Amino acid sequence: MSYDVRFHDIFRLSNGVAYPVRVGVGPDGLLWIDPDELYVPQEVMLRLADYPGPGPLMLLDDGQRRVFVNARAVAELTPEPDVQKAMRETIDLLLDGLHPTNFRP
């Protein structure tokens, strides 16, 4: 199955320092991100296989040899409401970094 993701490099601020973050955007508007950027717990990574949503849940960016996860899926699978809220806020910030009106599902 082919799933065409466009990868973009954006800058994110943390403690006043900008650093690059690579994200992917699928043809369906889904955001793909390195799980370390969202601090995805190991238990959530293990539960990805059980996620009922359509499409892939993990991708490999062959050019960078990095794994990316479906950001929406990991947020929904996170059991702690405060952690889930923080993930959704981070996802929104990353989408805004791409462009404030594009790539919104």
GROMACS elastic network, one bead per residue, 0.5 to 0.9 nm:
[ bonds ]
;  ai    aj funct       b0    kb
    3    26     6  0.73363   500
    3    27     6  0.77943   500
    3    55     6  0.82937   500
    3    56     6  0.79709   500
    4    25     6  0.86456   500
    4    26     6  0.61728   500
    4    27     6  0.64381   500
    5    24     6  0.58200   500
    5    25     6  0.54477   500
    5    27     6  0.66326   500
    5    32     6  0.83751   500
    6    23     6  0.83237   500
    6    24     6  0.53341   500
    6    25     6  0.53823   500
    6    26     6  0.64982   500
    6    27     6  0.82947   500
    7    22     6  0.66889   500
    7    23     6  0.55628   500
    7    25     6  0.64484   500
    7    26     6  0.88438   500
    7    32     6  0.85690   500
    7    61     6  0.83769   500
    8    21     6  0.82186   500
    8    22     6  0.56499   500
    8    23     6  0.54318   500
    8    24     6  0.60726   500
    8    25     6  0.79728   500
    8    98     6  0.77400   500
    9    20     6  0.62981   500
    9    21     6  0.56019   500
    9    23     6  0.64227   500
    9    24     6  0.87365   500
    9    98     6  0.85816   500
   10    19     6  0.82710   500
   10    20     6  0.55738   500
   10    21     6  0.53499   500
   10    22     6  0.63852   500
   10    23     6  0.76312   500
   10    94     6  0.78923   500
   10    97     6  0.62953   500
   10    98     6  0.67608   500
   11    18     6  0.58801   500
   11    19     6  0.53266   500
   11    21     6  0.58186   500
   11    22     6  0.86042   500
   11    94     6  0.86986   500
   11    97     6  0.72335   500
   12    17     6  0.80727   500
   12    18     6  0.53560   500
   12    19     6  0.55136   500
   12    20     6  0.62854   500
   12    21     6  0.66076   500
   12    93     6  0.83935   500
   12    94     6  0.76111   500
   12    97     6  0.76792   500
   13    16     6  0.58249   500
   13    17     6  0.53544   500
   13    19     6  0.64978   500
   13    20     6  0.89470   500
   14    17     6  0.53023   500
   14    18     6  0.64023   500
   14    19     6  0.77256   500
   15    18     6  0.84225   500
   21    33     6  0.84860   500
   21    34     6  0.85800   500
   21    37     6  0.80504   500
   21    94     6  0.86893   500
   22    32     6  0.88760   500
   22    33     6  0.69994   500
   22    34     6  0.76250   500
   23    31     6  0.69585   500
   23    32     6  0.55846   500
   23    34     6  0.73926   500
   23    68     6  0.80465   500
   23    94     6  0.80527   500
   23    98     6  0.89906   500
   24    30     6  0.81010   500
   24    31     6  0.57595   500
   24    33     6  0.64287   500
   24    61     6  0.89939   500
   24    68     6  0.79986   500
   25    28     6  0.79499   500
   25    29     6  0.58621   500
   25    30     6  0.56303   500
   25    32     6  0.60313   500
   25    33     6  0.89929   500
   25   103     6  0.71583   500
   26    29     6  0.52021   500
   26    30     6  0.51878   500
   26    31     6  0.66194   500
   26    32     6  0.75253   500
   26   103     6  0.87716   500
   27    30     6  0.73955   500
   28   103     6  0.86019   500
   28   105     6  0.74218   500
   29   102     6  0.86965   500
   29   103     6  0.51097   500
   29   104     6  0.62123   500
   29   105     6  0.53409   500
   30    70     6  0.68728   500
   30    71     6  0.74343   500
   30    72     6  0.72889   500
   30   103     6  0.75759   500
   30   104     6  0.80866   500
   30   105     6  0.69737   500
   31    69     6  0.83114   500
   31    70     6  0.61636   500
   31    71     6  0.56371   500
   31    72     6  0.72414   500
   31    91     6  0.77575   500
   31    94     6  0.87498   500
   31    95     6  0.77420   500
   31   103     6  0.80132   500
   32    35     6  0.89339   500
   32    57     6  0.88641   500
   32    58     6  0.82454   500
   32    59     6  0.80371   500
   32    68     6  0.55965   500
   32    69     6  0.53181   500
   32    71     6  0.55961   500
   32    72     6  0.85491   500
   33    36     6  0.83071   500
   33    37     6  0.69922   500
   33    38     6  0.78441   500
   33    67     6  0.80907   500
   33    69     6  0.54926   500
   33    70     6  0.68442   500
   33    71     6  0.62469   500
   33    91     6  0.89184   500
   34    37     6  0.56077   500
   34    38     6  0.74214   500
   34    66     6  0.74061   500
   34    67     6  0.61171   500
   34    69     6  0.62678   500
   34    71     6  0.88194   500
   35    38     6  0.54722   500
   35    39     6  0.61436   500
   35    40     6  0.53551   500
   35    41     6  0.85691   500
   35    45     6  0.84111   500
   35    67     6  0.77387   500
   35    68     6  0.63931   500
   35    69     6  0.61206   500
   35    70     6  0.89067   500
   35    71     6  0.81771   500
   35    74     6  0.85731   500
   36    40     6  0.62227   500
   36    41     6  0.89266   500
   37    40     6  0.77955   500
   37    90     6  0.87374   500
   38    41     6  0.88837   500
   38    71     6  0.82007   500
   38    74     6  0.88256   500
   38    75     6  0.88516   500
   38    86     6  0.85472   500
   38    87     6  0.59710   500
   38    90     6  0.72120   500
   38    91     6  0.82310   500
   39    87     6  0.82638   500
   40    43     6  0.83452   500
   40    44     6  0.65814   500
   40    45     6  0.69472   500
   40    74     6  0.71145   500
   40    75     6  0.84998   500
   40    78     6  0.81744   500
   40    87     6  0.86367   500
   41    44     6  0.54048   500
   41    45     6  0.65950   500
   41    46     6  0.89322   500
   41    78     6  0.80635   500
   42    45     6  0.50438   500
   42    46     6  0.63012   500
   42    47     6  0.87588   500
   43    46     6  0.51516   500
   43    47     6  0.63760   500
   43    78     6  0.86449   500
   44    48     6  0.64252   500
   44    74     6  0.64900   500
   44    75     6  0.88630   500
   44    77     6  0.61198   500
   44    78     6  0.61184   500
   44    79     6  0.84698   500
   45    48     6  0.54215   500
   45    49     6  0.82484   500
   45    69     6  0.87239   500
   45    74     6  0.74249   500
   45    77     6  0.88717   500
   46    49     6  0.68586   500
   46    50     6  0.85268   500
   47    50     6  0.55003   500
   47    51     6  0.68994   500
   47    74     6  0.87619   500
   47    77     6  0.72945   500
   48    51     6  0.52363   500
   48    52     6  0.89281   500
   48    57     6  0.66904   500
   48    58     6  0.83663   500
   48    69     6  0.89544   500
   48    73     6  0.73754   500
   48    74     6  0.71961   500
   48    77     6  0.76036   500
   49    52     6  0.84632   500
   49    57     6  0.77040   500
   51    54     6  0.86418   500
   51    57     6  0.81005   500
   51    73     6  0.70053   500
   51    74     6  0.89155   500
   51    76     6  0.89658   500
   51    77     6  0.76229   500
   53    56     6  0.85257   500
   53    57     6  0.84920   500
   53    73     6  0.75686   500
   54    57     6  0.85533   500
   56    59     6  0.72580   500
   56    69     6  0.87087   500
   56    70     6  0.76249   500
   57    68     6  0.84216   500
   57    69     6  0.57359   500
   57    70     6  0.51133   500
   57    71     6  0.86900   500
   57    73     6  0.72460   500
   57    74     6  0.87926   500
   58    67     6  0.67844   500
   58    68     6  0.56139   500
   58    70     6  0.62798   500
   59    66     6  0.82928   500
   59    67     6  0.56873   500
   59    68     6  0.51264   500
   59    69     6  0.63658   500
   59    70     6  0.82564   500
   60    63     6  0.86794   500
   60    64     6  0.82998   500
   60    65     6  0.63825   500
   60    66     6  0.56484   500
   60    68     6  0.61960   500
   60    69     6  0.89353   500
   61    64     6  0.55484   500
   61    65     6  0.54946   500
   61    66     6  0.54341   500
   61    67     6  0.64444   500
   61    68     6  0.73232   500
   62    66     6  0.71914   500
   62    67     6  0.89787   500
   63    66     6  0.81883   500
   64    67     6  0.88369   500
   68    71     6  0.85825   500
   69    72     6  0.87303   500
   69    73     6  0.79686   500
   69    74     6  0.74159   500
   70    73     6  0.54229   500
   70    74     6  0.65306   500
   70    75     6  0.88497   500
   71    74     6  0.54179   500
   71    75     6  0.62795   500
   71    76     6  0.87091   500
   71    87     6  0.83007   500
   71    88     6  0.84555   500
   71    91     6  0.70593   500
   72    75     6  0.52335   500
   72    76     6  0.62152   500
   72    77     6  0.86652   500
   72    87     6  0.89475   500
   72    88     6  0.78825   500
   72    91     6  0.81785   500
   73    76     6  0.51579   500
   73    77     6  0.61125   500
   73    78     6  0.86715   500
   74    77     6  0.50465   500
   74    78     6  0.61633   500
   74    84     6  0.85384   500
   74    87     6  0.84990   500
   75    78     6  0.53472   500
   75    79     6  0.86611   500
   75    83     6  0.82892   500
   75    84     6  0.52806   500
   75    85     6  0.79777   500
   75    86     6  0.89074   500
   75    87     6  0.59558   500
   75    88     6  0.65051   500
   76    79     6  0.78177   500
   76    84     6  0.70592   500
   77    84     6  0.82840   500
   78    81     6  0.75681   500
   78    83     6  0.71125   500
   78    84     6  0.56678   500
   78    87     6  0.89371   500
   79    82     6  0.89964   500
   79    83     6  0.79756   500
   79    84     6  0.72157   500
   80    83     6  0.53859   500
   80    84     6  0.60742   500
   80    85     6  0.86172   500
   81    85     6  0.60273   500
   81    86     6  0.86081   500
   82    85     6  0.50582   500
   82    86     6  0.62557   500
   82    87     6  0.86723   500
   83    86     6  0.50611   500
   83    87     6  0.61923   500
   83    88     6  0.86705   500
   84    87     6  0.50893   500
   84    88     6  0.62454   500
   84    89     6  0.86726   500
   85    88     6  0.51338   500
   85    89     6  0.62171   500
   85    90     6  0.86544   500
   86    89     6  0.50952   500
   86    90     6  0.62091   500
   86    91     6  0.86266   500
   87    90     6  0.50724   500
   87    91     6  0.61484   500
   87    92     6  0.86514   500
   88    92     6  0.61954   500
   88    93     6  0.86497   500
   89    92     6  0.50813   500
   89    93     6  0.62456   500
   89    94     6  0.86744   500
   90    93     6  0.50394   500
   90    94     6  0.61900   500
   90    95     6  0.86000   500
   91    94     6  0.51245   500
   91    95     6  0.61664   500
   91    96     6  0.85750   500
   92    95     6  0.50630   500
   92    96     6  0.61093   500
   92    97     6  0.85377   500
   92   104     6  0.89758   500
   93    96     6  0.50189   500
   93    97     6  0.61451   500
   93    98     6  0.88209   500
   94    98     6  0.65348   500
   94    99     6  0.88259   500
   95    98     6  0.51975   500
   95    99     6  0.64591   500
   95   100     6  0.68548   500
   95   101     6  0.84773   500
   95   102     6  0.77479   500
   95   103     6  0.67841   500
   95   104     6  0.73434   500
   96   101     6  0.74176   500
   96   102     6  0.81842   500
   96   103     6  0.89125   500
   97   100     6  0.70251   500
   98   101     6  0.87390   500
   98   102     6  0.73877   500
   98   103     6  0.79081   500
   99   102     6  0.54941   500
   99   103     6  0.77173   500
  100   103     6  0.84748   500
  100   104     6  0.86093   500
  101   104     6  0.67494   500
  102   105     6  0.88882   500
